[in-house]
């Protein structure tokens, strides 16, 4: 399983400044087959300064969720570090 990209990312308006909500399309490669799934994710800055990434995959996936969520969180953190999320 490989996270190819997250596309069509839209930021939702939230009045809480330390929480950012997004929706988008997750593009996965599972067994050399490309699949797209809708996701919602939140990036929250904790009081300690660390960022928490919380992911919800809306569409069903034919793959174990624990390793999938771990890879998606890592991808989204790297994307946020690079400034690739809408401001």
C-alpha positions as CSV (number, residue, x, y, z in Angstrom):
1,X,0.0,0.0,0.0
2,X,1.3,3.4,-0.9
3,X,-0.3,6.9,-0.5
4,X,0.1,8.5,-3.9
5,X,-1.4,11.9,-3.1
6,X,-4.3,13.8,-1.5
7,X,-6.1,15.9,-4.0
8,X,-9.0,18.4,-4.1
9,X,-8.2,19.6,-0.6
10,X,-10.6,22.1,0.8
11,X,-10.3,23.9,4.1
12,X,-13.5,24.2,6.2
13,X,-14.0,27.4,8.2
14,X,-13.7,26.8,12.0
15,X,-13.7,29.6,14.6
16,X,-11.1,27.8,16.7
17,X,-7.7,29.1,15.6
18,X,-5.6,26.1,16.7
19,X,-7.7,23.6,14.7
20,X,-7.8,23.3,10.9
21,X,-10.4,21.0,9.3
22,X,-10.0,19.8,5.7
23,X,-11.7,17.4,3.2
24,X,-10.2,15.8,0.1
25,X,-9.6,12.8,-2.0
26,X,-7.1,10.2,-1.0
27,X,-5.3,8.4,-3.9
28,X,-3.9,5.0,-2.9
29,X,-2.0,2.4,-4.7
30,X,-3.0,-1.1,-3.4
31,X,-1.5,-4.1,-5.1
32,X,-0.6,-2.1,-8.2
33,X,-4.2,-0.8,-8.5
34,X,-5.0,2.9,-7.9
35,X,-8.0,3.8,-5.8
36,X,-9.6,7.0,-4.6
37,X,-11.3,7.5,-1.3
38,X,-12.9,10.5,0.3
39,X,-11.3,11.7,3.6
40,X,-11.8,14.3,6.3
41,X,-8.8,15.3,8.4
42,X,-8.0,17.7,11.2
43,X,-4.6,19.3,12.1
44,X,-4.7,20.6,15.6
45,X,-1.9,22.4,17.4
46,X,-1.7,21.2,21.0
47,X,-0.8,23.4,24.0
48,X,2.7,21.9,24.0
49,X,3.3,23.1,20.4
50,X,3.0,19.6,18.9
51,X,0.6,19.0,16.0
52,X,-2.0,16.2,16.1
53,X,-3.3,14.8,12.8
54,X,-6.7,13.1,12.9
55,X,-7.9,11.3,9.8
56,X,-11.4,9.9,8.9
57,X,-11.7,7.8,5.8
58,X,-15.3,8.1,4.6
59,X,-15.4,5.4,1.9
60,X,-14.7,1.8,2.7
61,X,-11.1,0.5,2.0
62,X,-10.1,-3.1,1.4
63,X,-6.9,-2.8,3.5
64,X,-6.1,-2.9,7.2
65,X,-6.9,0.5,8.7
66,X,-4.2,0.9,11.3
67,X,-1.2,0.9,8.8
68,X,-3.3,2.9,6.3
69,X,-4.1,5.7,8.8
70,X,-0.5,5.8,10.0
71,X,0.8,6.3,6.4
72,X,-1.9,8.9,5.7
73,X,-1.0,10.9,8.8
74,X,2.7,10.8,7.9
75,X,1.9,12.0,4.4
76,X,-0.3,14.9,5.7
77,X,2.3,16.0,8.2
78,X,4.9,16.1,5.5
79,X,2.5,18.0,3.2
80,X,1.8,20.5,6.0
81,X,5.5,21.0,6.8
82,X,6.1,21.7,3.1
83,X,3.2,24.3,3.0
84,X,1.1,22.2,0.7
85,X,-2.2,22.7,2.5
86,X,-4.6,25.6,1.8
87,X,-4.2,28.4,4.3
